[in-house]
């Protein structure tokens, strides 16, 4: 698989990574199957998709434990990315950027991941009650202590869809100001934000900042939470625990309206061969946004991880990119 560098530190990763979150968090409990999840992570590593993206809040904690079971056997093959800054309560999620908490959380993540060092430690969200300089400074101390190799910053998602441009500008405007402040304390190695065919705002607002500074970009949700795979049908419904059951883009009406986007991806896929899928084209589009971009599609099944990894071999033409750019804006509010 093609190799890419994450940031100025030139940490080498595969062109496509693996988002481990769906194995433990955000989707229906019926999708969480331990043995198959382990096979999925092993398959990703076998195929060179070595960036394993997790977080302490996924589960909470169980996702790191799962990844740790693989790392115990294959640490040298993996690039481990986890996050700090969000705590999960019974009915809520709150930000915590206090330096003392950051230090404790890092030690706990290291234990769960069964490793001595985290390759990329990301600030999941900025705590509004703690200056970002204090949180980032505590994280930089972890680099000095040898517990972390590099630091990443998760961007607040921008609004999407008709009329959402100004709100998206405001959301990413805040993130850019926070990034500038953090950069004065310690180098930002990577920025993670949602980027996909139906949520492309980060390509316009965040990627230029990253490219100008040699900062890597980790593309979250590059398959639109599964929609861009073409495997979801309008009105199919989601289990109550699945976050998509309450999401405006996953109502039956919005899914029906957005089928035109999937149809466009399928048309492009057909030009590349019978075995190429809409999901692979969606991932190839993300890769085409820049040499520092690494998508981390989520997967719960080994077969999906293999399909995603193969997307690195799909090279989109100028015609393909123009056709995708001409697809309609996704229907439905995102934030």
Residue pairs with C-beta under 8 A, 6 or more apart in sequence:
1 14
1 15
1 16
1 47
1 48
1 49
1 309
1 312
2 14
2 15
2 312
3 12
3 13
3 14
3 15
4 12
4 13
4 14
4 15
4 216
4 291
4 292
4 293
4 294
5 11
5 12
5 13
5 216
5 292
6 12
6 13
6 51
6 79
6 120
6 150
6 189
6 190
6 216
6 218
6 292
6 294
7 150
7 187
7 188
7 189
7 190
7 214
7 215
7 216
7 292
8 187
8 189
8 213
8 214
8 215
9 149
9 150
9 187
9 189
11 79
11 119
11 120
11 149
11 150
11 189
11 216
12 79
13 50
13 51
13 79
13 294
14 47
14 48
14 49
14 50
14 51
14 294
14 309
14 312
15 287
15 294
15 312
16 49
16 283
16 287
16 294
16 295
16 296
16 297
16 308
16 309
16 311
16 312
17 44
17 49
17 50
17 51
17 52
17 53
17 79
17 81
17 218
17 294
17 295
17 296
17 297
18 40
18 41
18 44
18 49
18 51
18 52
18 53
18 296
18 297
18 298
18 299
18 305
18 308
19 53
19 220
19 221
19 296
19 297
19 298
19 299
20 37
20 41
20 52
20 53
20 54
20 58
20 63
20 66
20 67
20 298
21 53
21 54
21 55
21 58
21 63
21 298
22 31
22 298
22 299
22 300
23 31
23 32
23 37
23 40
23 63
23 66
23 300
24 32
24 37
24 58
24 59
24 62
24 63
24 66
25 57
25 58
25 59
25 60
25 63
26 58
26 242
26 243
27 241
27 242
27 243
27 244
27 300
28 238
28 239
28 241
28 242
29 239
29 241
30 239
31 300
32 300
33 300
34 66
36 300
36 301
36 302
37 66
37 300
38 66
38 69
38 70
39 302
40 299
40 300
40 301
40 302
40 304
40 305
41 52
41 66
41 67
41 70
41 305
42 70
42 74
42 302
43 302
43 305
43 306
43 309
44 50
44 52
44 299
44 305
44 309
45 52
45 70
45 74
45 77
45 78
47 305
47 306
47 309
47 310
48 309
49 305
49 308
49 309
50 77
50 78
50 79
51 79
51 81
51 218
51 294
51 296
52 67
52 70
52 71
52 78
52 79
52 80
52 81
53 81
53 82
53 192
53 218
53 220
53 296
54 63
54 64
54 67
54 80
54 81
54 82
54 83
54 113
55 63
55 64
55 82
55 83
55 84
55 86
55 122
55 124
56 64
56 82
56 83
56 84
56 86
56 105
56 108
56 109
56 112
57 83
57 86
57 87
57 88
57 93
57 124
58 64
59 65
60 87
60 88
61 108
61 112
64 82
64 109
64 112
64 113
65 112
67 80
67 113
68 112
68 113
68 114
68 115
69 114
70 78
71 78
71 80
71 113
71 114
71 115
72 114
75 114
75 115
79 119
79 120
80 113
80 115
80 118
80 119
80 120
81 118
81 119
81 120
81 121
81 122
81 152
81 218
82 109
82 113
82 118
82 120
82 121
82 122
83 121
83 122
83 123
83 124
83 154
84 102
84 105
84 106
84 109
84 121
84 122
84 123
84 124
84 139
85 95
85 96
85 97
85 102
85 123
85 124
85 125
85 126
85 127
85 135
85 154
86 93
86 94
86 95
86 96
86 124
86 125
87 93
87 94
87 95
87 96
95 124
95 125
95 126
95 127
95 128
95 129
96 127
97 123
97 126
97 127
97 129
97 130
97 132
97 134
97 135
98 127
98 130
98 134
98 135
99 134
99 135
99 137
99 138
102 135
102 138
102 139
102 142
103 138
103 141
103 142
106 118
106 121
106 139
106 142
106 147
106 148
107 147
109 118
110 116
110 117
110 118
110 147
116 146
116 147
117 146
117 147
117 148
117 149
118 147
118 148
118 149
119 149
119 150
120 149
120 150
120 151
120 152
120 189
120 190
121 139
121 142
121 148
121 150
121 151
121 152
122 151
122 152
122 153
122 154
122 190
122 192
123 132
123 135
123 136
123 139
123 151
123 152
123 153
123 154
123 182
124 154
125 154
125 156
126 132
126 135
126 178
127 135
132 178
132 181
132 182
133 181
133 182
133 184
133 185
136 151
136 181
136 182
136 185
136 186
137 185
137 186
139 148
139 151
139 186
140 151
140 185
140 186
142 148
143 149
143 150
143 151
143 186
150 187
150 189
150 190
151 186
151 187
151 188
151 189
152 188
152 189
152 190
152 191
152 192
152 216
152 218
153 175
153 178
153 179
153 182
153 188
153 190
153 191
153 192
154 191
154 192
154 193
154 220
155 172
155 175
155 191
155 192
155 193
155 202
155 206
156 171
156 172
156 174
156 175
157 171
157 193
157 194
157 199
157 334
157 335
158 164
158 167
158 168
158 169
158 171
158 172
158 199
158 201
158 202
158 205
158 334
158 335
159 165
159 167
159 168
159 171
159 333
159 334
159 335
160 168
160 198
160 199
160 201
160 329
160 330
160 333
160 334
160 335
161 249
161 329
161 330
161 331
161 332
161 333
161 334
162 329
162 331
164 333
164 334
164 335
167 335
168 201
168 205
169 205
171 335
172 201
172 202
172 205
172 206
175 193
175 206
176 205
176 206
176 209
179 188
179 191
179 209
182 188
183 213
188 213
188 215
189 215
189 216
190 215
190 216
190 217
190 218
191 206
191 209
191 210
191 215
191 216
191 217
191 218
192 217
192 218
192 219
192 220
192 296
193 202
193 206
193 217
193 218
193 219
193 220
194 202
194 219
194 220
194 221
195 202
195 203
195 217
195 219
195 220
195 221
195 222
195 286
195 289
195 293
195 295
196 219
196 221
196 222
196 223
196 224
196 228
196 282
196 285
196 286
197 224
197 228
197 261
197 265
197 282
197 285
197 324
197 327
198 224
198 227
198 228
198 249
198 258
198 261
198 330
199 221
199 224
199 330
199 334
202 217
202 219
203 289
206 217
207 217
207 289
207 290
207 293
209 215
210 216
210 217
210 290
210 292
211 290
211 292
214 292
215 292
216 292
216 293
216 294
217 289
217 290
217 292
217 293
217 294
218 294
218 295
218 296
219 286
219 289
219 293
219 294
219 295
219 296
220 296
221 298
222 228
222 282
222 283
222 286
222 295
222 296
222 297
223 229
223 279
223 282
223 283
223 297
223 298
223 308
224 249
224 282
225 244
225 247
225 250
225 298
226 232
226 244
226 298
227 249
227 250
227 255
227 258
227 262
228 261
228 262
228 265
228 278
228 279
228 282
229 277
229 278
229 279
229 282
230 262
230 265
230 266
230 277
230 278
230 279
232 250
232 255
233 255
234 252
234 253
234 255
234 256
234 259
235 252
235 255
235 256
237 245
238 244
238 245
238 250
239 245
244 250
247 332
248 254
248 332
248 333
248 334
249 255
249 258
249 330
249 331
249 332
249 333
249 334
250 332
251 332
253 331
254 331
254 332
257 331
257 332
258 330
258 331
258 332
260 327
260 328
261 327
261 328
261 330
262 278
264 323
264 324
264 327
265 278
265 281
265 282
265 324
266 278
266 281
267 323
268 281
268 316
268 320
268 323
268 324
269 276
269 277
269 278
269 280
269 281
270 276
271 320
272 281
272 314
276 314
277 307
279 297
279 307
279 308
279 311
280 307
280 308
280 310
280 311
280 314
281 311
281 314
281 316
281 320
281 324
282 311
283 295
283 297
283 308
283 311
283 312
283 314
284 311
284 312
284 314
284 315
284 316
285 316
285 321
285 324
286 293
286 295
287 293
287 295
287 311
287 312
288 316
288 321
297 308
299 305
299 308
316 324
